Amino acid sequence: MRHPRDEPGYREALTSILEDAAQMTRAVDALVAAARTEAGPRGTSDARVAADRAVSTCAPIAERRRVSLELDAPAPGPRVGVDADLIERILNPLVENACQYGNSSVRVSVRVDDGAVVFDVTDDGPGVDAADAERIFQPGVRGAASGNGQAGAGAGLGLPLARRLAQAADGSVSVEPGRGGRFRVRLPVA
């Protein structure tokens, strides 16, 4: 407000504010979902439908960064012992980060493996350093790649919330260090 701007400048500032507010809303919603999941029943859902919702939510980021965003999942998807809203809250920060850090492509795939529904979120960006593989799941911590200028200035809450939500639903979130982001979510089959 202290600096005069032309219309495109105001539009850019307001868009940034809107994106930040949406990110905060998702974080608060994830905290509420974690509390609910820890307290009660989890429901069931179609893994493809839930993954598609997360991909759709993050599509504007991918489009803005000119990153292709692809969902690879059978239709109908496998049944997950977790409700679709919770799956979307787990996947959103992973897909959002992939769209922020990926150079040109992001892929979300869904499959069943050893009694779990597995969601893999991969990108062709810098990936996660081995030293950061567990640290990035601590609140407020961001990986070394976040300093490369590609990603927005997040608060470092998305990955810890995703992991907490998955664990509350008897699942897990992990990362495979190395070139290219490779995150895996495992949730129980319904």
Contacts in CASP RR format, 6 or more apart in sequence:
PFRMAT RR
TARGET T0000
AUTHOR 0000-0000-0000
METHOD contacts of the structure
MODEL  1
MRHPRDEPGYREALTSILEDAAQMTRAVDALVAAARTEAGPRGTSDARVA
ADRAVSTCAPIAERRRVSLELDAPAPGPRVGVDADLIERILNPLVENACQ
YGNSSVRVSVRVDDGAVVFDVTDDGPGVDAADAERIFQPGVRGAASGNGQ
AGAGAGLGLPLARRLAQAADGSVSVEPGRGGRFRVRLPVA
5 13 0 8 1.000
23 96 0 8 1.000
23 154 0 8 1.000
26 89 0 8 1.000
26 92 0 8 1.000
26 93 0 8 1.000
27 155 0 8 1.000
27 157 0 8 1.000
27 158 0 8 1.000
27 161 0 8 1.000
29 89 0 8 1.000
30 89 0 8 1.000
30 92 0 8 1.000
30 93 0 8 1.000
30 158 0 8 1.000
30 161 0 8 1.000
30 162 0 8 1.000
30 165 0 8 1.000
31 161 0 8 1.000
33 85 0 8 1.000
33 86 0 8 1.000
33 89 0 8 1.000
33 165 0 8 1.000
34 161 0 8 1.000
34 164 0 8 1.000
34 165 0 8 1.000
34 168 0 8 1.000
37 86 0 8 1.000
37 165 0 8 1.000
37 168 0 8 1.000
37 169 0 8 1.000
38 168 0 8 1.000
42 81 0 8 1.000
42 82 0 8 1.000
42 83 0 8 1.000
42 86 0 8 1.000
42 169 0 8 1.000
43 81 0 8 1.000
43 82 0 8 1.000
43 83 0 8 1.000
43 190 0 8 1.000
44 79 0 8 1.000
44 80 0 8 1.000
44 81 0 8 1.000
44 82 0 8 1.000
44 83 0 8 1.000
44 190 0 8 1.000
45 79 0 8 1.000
45 80 0 8 1.000
45 81 0 8 1.000
45 82 0 8 1.000
45 83 0 8 1.000
45 84 0 8 1.000
45 87 0 8 1.000
45 190 0 8 1.000
46 76 0 8 1.000
46 77 0 8 1.000
46 78 0 8 1.000
46 79 0 8 1.000
46 80 0 8 1.000
46 84 0 8 1.000
47 73 0 8 1.000
47 77 0 8 1.000
47 78 0 8 1.000
47 79 0 8 1.000
47 80 0 8 1.000
47 87 0 8 1.000
47 110 0 8 1.000
47 117 0 8 1.000
47 119 0 8 1.000
48 71 0 8 1.000
48 73 0 8 1.000
48 74 0 8 1.000
48 75 0 8 1.000
48 76 0 8 1.000
48 77 0 8 1.000
48 78 0 8 1.000
48 110 0 8 1.000
49 77 0 8 1.000
49 84 0 8 1.000
50 80 0 8 1.000
50 84 0 8 1.000
50 87 0 8 1.000
50 88 0 8 1.000
50 91 0 8 1.000
51 71 0 8 1.000
51 73 0 8 1.000
51 87 0 8 1.000
51 91 0 8 1.000
51 108 0 8 1.000
51 110 0 8 1.000
51 119 0 8 1.000
52 71 0 8 1.000
52 73 0 8 1.000
53 84 0 8 1.000
53 88 0 8 1.000
54 87 0 8 1.000
54 88 0 8 1.000
54 91 0 8 1.000
54 92 0 8 1.000
54 95 0 8 1.000
54 108 0 8 1.000
55 69 0 8 1.000
55 71 0 8 1.000
55 95 0 8 1.000
55 108 0 8 1.000
57 88 0 8 1.000
57 92 0 8 1.000
57 95 0 8 1.000
57 96 0 8 1.000
58 69 0 8 1.000
58 92 0 8 1.000
58 95 0 8 1.000
58 96 0 8 1.000
58 99 0 8 1.000
59 69 0 8 1.000
61 67 0 8 1.000
61 96 0 8 1.000
61 99 0 8 1.000
61 100 0 8 1.000
62 68 0 8 1.000
62 69 0 8 1.000
62 99 0 8 1.000
62 106 0 8 1.000
65 99 0 8 1.000
65 100 0 8 1.000
65 102 0 8 1.000
66 104 0 8 1.000
67 99 0 8 1.000
67 102 0 8 1.000
67 103 0 8 1.000
67 104 0 8 1.000
67 105 0 8 1.000
67 106 0 8 1.000
67 123 0 8 1.000
68 104 0 8 1.000
68 105 0 8 1.000
68 106 0 8 1.000
69 95 0 8 1.000
69 99 0 8 1.000
69 105 0 8 1.000
69 106 0 8 1.000
69 108 0 8 1.000
70 105 0 8 1.000
70 106 0 8 1.000
70 107 0 8 1.000
70 108 0 8 1.000
71 107 0 8 1.000
71 108 0 8 1.000
71 109 0 8 1.000
71 110 0 8 1.000
72 107 0 8 1.000
72 108 0 8 1.000
72 109 0 8 1.000
72 110 0 8 1.000
73 108 0 8 1.000
73 109 0 8 1.000
73 110 0 8 1.000
74 110 0 8 1.000
77 110 0 8 1.000
78 110 0 8 1.000
78 111 0 8 1.000
78 112 0 8 1.000
78 117 0 8 1.000
78 189 0 8 1.000
79 117 0 8 1.000
79 189 0 8 1.000
79 190 0 8 1.000
80 87 0 8 1.000
80 117 0 8 1.000
80 187 0 8 1.000
80 188 0 8 1.000
80 189 0 8 1.000
80 190 0 8 1.000
81 117 0 8 1.000
81 169 0 8 1.000
81 187 0 8 1.000
81 188 0 8 1.000
81 189 0 8 1.000
81 190 0 8 1.000
82 169 0 8 1.000
82 187 0 8 1.000
82 188 0 8 1.000
86 165 0 8 1.000
86 169 0 8 1.000
87 119 0 8 1.000
87 187 0 8 1.000
89 161 0 8 1.000
89 162 0 8 1.000
89 165 0 8 1.000
90 119 0 8 1.000
90 162 0 8 1.000
90 165 0 8 1.000
90 166 0 8 1.000
90 169 0 8 1.000
90 173 0 8 1.000
90 185 0 8 1.000
90 187 0 8 1.000
91 108 0 8 1.000
91 119 0 8 1.000
91 121 0 8 1.000
91 162 0 8 1.000
91 185 0 8 1.000
92 162 0 8 1.000
93 158 0 8 1.000
93 159 0 8 1.000
93 161 0 8 1.000
93 162 0 8 1.000
94 121 0 8 1.000
94 159 0 8 1.000
94 162 0 8 1.000
94 173 0 8 1.000
94 183 0 8 1.000
94 185 0 8 1.000
95 106 0 8 1.000
95 108 0 8 1.000
95 121 0 8 1.000
97 151 0 8 1.000
97 158 0 8 1.000
97 159 0 8 1.000
97 183 0 8 1.000
98 106 0 8 1.000
98 121 0 8 1.000
98 122 0 8 1.000
98 123 0 8 1.000
98 181 0 8 1.000
98 183 0 8 1.000
99 106 0 8 1.000
99 123 0 8 1.000
100 150 0 8 1.000
100 151 0 8 1.000
100 152 0 8 1.000
101 123 0 8 1.000
101 125 0 8 1.000
101 126 0 8 1.000
101 127 0 8 1.000
101 145 0 8 1.000
101 148 0 8 1.000
101 150 0 8 1.000
101 151 0 8 1.000
101 181 0 8 1.000
102 123 0 8 1.000
102 124 0 8 1.000
102 125 0 8 1.000
102 150 0 8 1.000
102 180 0 8 1.000
102 181 0 8 1.000
103 123 0 8 1.000
103 124 0 8 1.000
103 125 0 8 1.000
104 124 0 8 1.000
105 123 0 8 1.000
105 124 0 8 1.000
106 121 0 8 1.000
106 122 0 8 1.000
106 123 0 8 1.000
107 120 0 8 1.000
107 121 0 8 1.000
107 122 0 8 1.000
107 123 0 8 1.000
108 119 0 8 1.000
108 120 0 8 1.000
108 121 0 8 1.000
109 119 0 8 1.000
109 120 0 8 1.000
109 122 0 8 1.000
110 117 0 8 1.000
110 118 0 8 1.000
110 119 0 8 1.000
111 117 0 8 1.000
111 118 0 8 1.000
111 120 0 8 1.000
112 118 0 8 1.000
112 189 0 8 1.000
113 186 0 8 1.000
115 188 0 8 1.000
115 189 0 8 1.000
116 171 0 8 1.000
116 186 0 8 1.000
116 187 0 8 1.000
116 188 0 8 1.000
116 189 0 8 1.000
117 186 0 8 1.000
117 187 0 8 1.000
117 188 0 8 1.000
117 189 0 8 1.000
118 184 0 8 1.000
118 185 0 8 1.000
118 186 0 8 1.000
119 184 0 8 1.000
119 185 0 8 1.000
119 186 0 8 1.000
119 187 0 8 1.000
120 182 0 8 1.000
120 183 0 8 1.000
120 184 0 8 1.000
120 185 0 8 1.000
121 181 0 8 1.000
121 182 0 8 1.000
121 183 0 8 1.000
121 184 0 8 1.000
121 185 0 8 1.000
122 180 0 8 1.000
122 181 0 8 1.000
122 182 0 8 1.000
122 183 0 8 1.000
123 180 0 8 1.000
123 181 0 8 1.000
124 180 0 8 1.000
125 145 0 8 1.000
125 150 0 8 1.000
125 179 0 8 1.000
125 180 0 8 1.000
125 181 0 8 1.000
126 145 0 8 1.000
126 148 0 8 1.000
126 150 0 8 1.000
126 179 0 8 1.000
126 180 0 8 1.000
126 181 0 8 1.000
127 145 0 8 1.000
127 177 0 8 1.000
127 178 0 8 1.000
127 179 0 8 1.000
127 180 0 8 1.000
127 181 0 8 1.000
127 182 0 8 1.000
128 136 0 8 1.000
128 143 0 8 1.000
128 145 0 8 1.000
128 175 0 8 1.000
128 176 0 8 1.000
128 177 0 8 1.000
128 178 0 8 1.000
128 181 0 8 1.000
129 143 0 8 1.000
129 144 0 8 1.000
129 145 0 8 1.000
129 177 0 8 1.000
129 178 0 8 1.000
130 177 0 8 1.000
130 178 0 8 1.000
131 144 0 8 1.000
132 141 0 8 1.000
132 143 0 8 1.000
132 144 0 8 1.000
132 177 0 8 1.000
133 175 0 8 1.000
133 177 0 8 1.000
135 141 0 8 1.000
135 143 0 8 1.000
136 142 0 8 1.000
136 143 0 8 1.000
136 156 0 8 1.000
136 159 0 8 1.000
136 175 0 8 1.000
137 159 0 8 1.000
137 160 0 8 1.000
137 163 0 8 1.000
137 173 0 8 1.000
138 160 0 8 1.000
139 156 0 8 1.000
139 157 0 8 1.000
139 160 0 8 1.000
140 155 0 8 1.000
140 156 0 8 1.000
140 157 0 8 1.000
140 160 0 8 1.000
141 156 0 8 1.000
142 154 0 8 1.000
142 156 0 8 1.000
145 151 0 8 1.000
146 152 0 8 1.000
146 154 0 8 1.000
159 173 0 8 1.000
162 173 0 8 1.000
162 185 0 8 1.000
163 172 0 8 1.000
163 173 0 8 1.000
166 172 0 8 1.000
166 173 0 8 1.000
166 185 0 8 1.000
166 186 0 8 1.000
166 187 0 8 1.000
169 187 0 8 1.000
169 188 0 8 1.000
170 187 0 8 1.000
170 188 0 8 1.000
171 185 0 8 1.000
171 186 0 8 1.000
171 187 0 8 1.000
171 188 0 8 1.000
172 184 0 8 1.000
172 185 0 8 1.000
172 186 0 8 1.000
173 183 0 8 1.000
173 184 0 8 1.000
173 185 0 8 1.000
174 183 0 8 1.000
174 184 0 8 1.000
174 186 0 8 1.000
175 181 0 8 1.000
175 182 0 8 1.000
175 183 0 8 1.000
175 184 0 8 1.000
176 182 0 8 1.000
176 183 0 8 1.000
176 184 0 8 1.000
END
